[in-house]
Amino acid sequence: MSNKIVLDDFAENYRDVVEIIGIDKAIELSKKIGGTIQYIPKVDALYRKDRNSKIRKEHTGFNTSELAIKHNLTEVQIRNIISEKYITIENFLENET
């Protein structure tokens, strides 16, 4: 019997991950967080904070439609992102007084 771990030793639903990161890293990952439930966000969620920050900076108050087209979002989504900016500022001002 060999102690060598191979791809088939991993559950089928994890093999894609093992193929991407390699068996050694998968073993390391298993040692560190094995037995826990982990969530891997979609790639667009990883870029969302930066995108929203850019939208807030680019917003002039009159270019909601243009920003929606540029960022492939709806005008409602753009307005929601812009409103988050003002909520953040309001929260900061409330905490300062």
C-alpha positions, 0 to 999 in steps of 0.5 A: 500500500502506498501513502502517495495521494492521487487525484482519485483520492479526492471526492469527485466534486473537489477534483476540479479544484485539485486540478487547478491548484495541484495535489500538494496545495490541495493537501495543504488546504485540507490540513488548514481548513479540512472539514469546514464549509468554505465559500468561493465567491464568483469572480465578478464579486471580487471586482465589485468593490473596485467597480462600485468605487469607480462608478461613484467617482465617475458619477456627476449626477447627470450621467447615470445612463452612460455609467449603466451602459459603460459598466453593463448595469441597469440605471437602477443598479447605478443609482443603488451604488451611488446611494451607498456612497451617500449612506456611507457619508451620512453614517460617518457624519453621524458618528462624528457628532 
